[in-house]
Amino acid sequence: MSVTQRTDASDFRARLTGGEFLVGTFIKTPTGHTTEILGDIGFDFVVLDKEHGAFDRGSIDQALMAARAANIAGIVRVSSASPPEILSVLDCGAMGVLVPHVTDQAMARDVVAACRYRGGKRGFSNSVRAGGYGRLGIWDHVDQADAKVTVIAMIEDPKAVDAIDAIVDVEGLDAVFIGRGDLTVAVGAASPNAPEIKAATETIAAAARAAGKAVCAMTFGGDDTAWLKGLAVNGMIIGSDWAFMREAAAKSLQEIDGLRG
C-alpha cells in the first residue's frame, strides 16, 4: 500500500486556511492506535470526538501523542465551548478544536478568545506538551500557539445559519464545519440531502468563502463529495473509525459466510 507524503502536521492551520484539500476522519475509540494507523496510511488529520466518543483527558493525551508520532494533525471536537474544556485539549497538544453548536457571533468570539493568548483569554502554561514541557520560553510558546492552533466552529443549528454572516466575520475564526446531521434533525428534514439542508449548506459555504474562511464538512461519498468540493469545502471528513471497522468487518464476514456449511 502506498503512503501519501504530507508536510509537517503542525502546518495544518496554514494548509486549511490556504484552501488546500485535506482529508480527515472522526476518531471515537479512546486509544492512540487508530490515530497512528490513519496517520501511517496518509490521512491529513483526525478529529478526536470528545462530544460523542468515549474520550477523557487521559485518552485525549495519548491519542494526541500518537498523532505527533504519526505526523497527522490531531484536532479535538470538544464536548462544550467552555474555556476549561478547550484549554485542556490545547495543553495536550491539539492542533485545533472543533466546537459544537456555535450559534451566534458572541459565542464565536468567546471560542476564539479561549484559543488565543494575544488578544484572547487562553490560560498560560508552557510546562505541558503544547509548550514542549518547558522547552519553549513564554513568548515563544505564545507566538507558536497563536500561529498554529486552528479554530473551527460547527454550524449545526437554524439559529447559526441565520447568523452565519456575523459568525464568519469574527477575527481569529479559521473555519466553519457544516453539521448537516444536526441541522437535519433540528428542522425535521427527511435526510441530509433534503432541499432545505442543501440550501443551508450552500448558504453557510458561500458566507464562509466571502469572509475568507475555510469550510469543512462530512461527506457521504461519491456525488456528495464532488458537490461539497464544488462549494469550496476543502476540509473533507470521511466517516469514523467505528464506521470503518463496521464496514470492513461486515465485508469480511460476508465473504467468509459463503463457506459456511
N, C-alpha and C positions, 0 to 999 in steps of 0.2 A: 504493500500500500504506500502510495506517495504521501509525503507530508508537505503541507503548504508552508512556505517560508514567510515569516512575519517580521515586522520591525519590533523594537522593544515594546513590551506591553504597557510600559509607563507612558507611551505616546498615544494611548487610546483617545484621550480628550482631543488632542490636535487632529487625529485622523478622523474622528467622528464629526467634529465641528467643521473640518475641512471638506466634508462631503464624501469621504471615501466610503465605499460599500463594504460594510462589516457584517459578519455573521456570528451569531451567538445562540445560546440556549439557556433555559432555566435549569437550575440545579436545586432539587428538593430533598435529596438524601444527605443527611449531615455527616459527610465524610469528605476527605480530601482526594480520595482515589478517582472519583468521577471527574473532578476538575482536572486532575493530572492527565487522565486519558484523553479528554477532549482537547486539552492543550497540545498533547502529542499528535493528535490527528490533524490539527491545524485550525480549529475554531479561533476566531479573533477574541471572543470574550464569553464569559459565563455570567449569569445573574443568579447569585445565591439567594434563594427565596425564603426570606425570614418571615414574610407575611403568610404564605400558605404552605411552607415546608416545615421541617422539624428542627430547624437550626436554633442554637443558643449561642451565647458569646464564645464558649469554648470551641464549638464546631465551626463557627464562622472563622475563628482564628486559624484553625487547622486547614480549612479549605482555602483561605487566602494565602497561607504559606505554600500550599500545593500550587496555587495559581502562579506564584512567583517562581517556583521551581520549574514549572512548565511553560513559562513565558506567555501566559494568557492573562488578559485583563480581567480582574475579579471585581465585578460590580455587585452591590447588595441591594435587593429590594427589601427595604426596611419595613417593619410592621406598622410604623406610625411616623409622623413627621416631627416627633418630639426631639428637641436638641440632644438630650442624653442618648437616645436611640441612634441618632445619626453619628454623634461623636464616637460612640462605642465601635462602630464598624470602620470609621475612618482611622481611628487609632490602630486598629488591627491591620491596616494597610490596604483597605478597599480603594480601588482606582476611581470609584464613584458610587453614587447612591441613586436608586430608582425609588421615588417617593410616591406612594399611592394616594389617590383621591385629593389631588391638588385642585381646589375648586375656585380660587379667586386670586387676584393679584397680591393681596396682603399675605396670603399663605405662601405663595411662591417666593415672595421677598423673605419671609421668615426661614424658609427652607434654604435659600441661598446663604443667608446670614449664618445659619448653623454650620455651613460647609466651608466658610471662608474666614481667614484670620483678618487680613486687611479689609477694613470696611464692613466686617462681619462680627460674629459673636462666638466663633468656634473656641472651645476651651483648649488651652495650650498644654501640650506635653510633647517633648522630643525624646522621652525615655522609652516610648513604645515602638513597635515595628515601623510605623509610618515615619518616625524620626531616626531610624537606624539604630534604635536602642542607645541613643545618646551620641551617635557618631556625628549627626548634623547639629550645628550650632543653632541657637534660637532663630536667627533671621534667615539662615539657610533653609531651615525646616519650613518656616513660614512661607518663604518665596516658592520653594519646591511644591509644597502642598497646594498653595493657591493656584499654581500653574498647572498642576496635574489632575486635581480632583474634578470629576465630571458630575454635574448636577442635572438630573433628568426628572421632570415632573410627569406623573401619569395623569392623562386627561381621560377620565372614565366616568364622568357624571354629566348629566344635561346642563347643570349649572356651570360647569367648567367650559363646556362647548360655547355657551352664551358669553362667557368672559374670556374667550381664548385670546383675543387681540390684546387685552390688558395683561394676561399672564405671560405671553411670549415677549412682551415689552420689558420685562424685568431684566435688568442688567445682571449678568453673572449666571443666569439660567442658560445652560448649554443646549438642552434638547427637550423635546416632549416625547412621551410614549403614548400612542393611541390605544387605549384599553377597550377594544371592541367587545370583549366578553361582558364586562360590567355595564357598558353602555346598552348592550342588547337587553340585559336583564332590567336595567333601570327604566327603559322606555317600553318594555314589554314587546319587543320586536320578535318576529318569527325566528330570526337567526342573525348572525353577524353579517350575512350577505343581504339582509333586507335593505330596501331602498333608503330608509331613514338612517341606517347605520352607515351605509356607503356615503350618503350626503354629509353626515357628521365627520366622517373620516376625511373627506375632501376639504371640508371647512377647516379642520384642525391643521391638516398638512399645508394648505395654502397660507394660513396665518403664520405658521412657523417659518415657512420659506420666505415670506415677505419680511419677517423680522430677523432673518439670517440665522435661525436656529435649526439644528439638526432634527430629524424626525425618525423615531423608532416605532416598530410595530411587530406583532407576532404574525407570522404568515401561516396560512393553511396549505401552502404549496401550490405548484402549478400556475394556473392563470392568476391566482390571488397574488402570488409573489410578483409576477410581471405587472399587475395592476398597481400594487403598492410602490414598486420601483418607479413606475410612471408618475406617481405622485411625489417623487423625490424622497421616499422613505429610504434611508441609507443605513440605518441600524436595524438589521433584519434578525428576528428571533425565530428559531425553528424548534418547536416542541419543548421537551424537557427530558431529563434523564429517565423519569418514570415512563414517559411516552415511548422513548427509545427502547427501554427494557421490555415493556409490554409488547411492542410491535415485533421486536426480534425474537422474543420468547414464543409468541403466538405463531410466528412463521416457522420457527424450528420445530415446534410441536406438531404443526400441521404437516410438515414434511415427513416427520418420522411416524406420524399416525397411520400413514399408508402401509406401514409394515406390521401393524397390529394384526394378530390372528393369522 
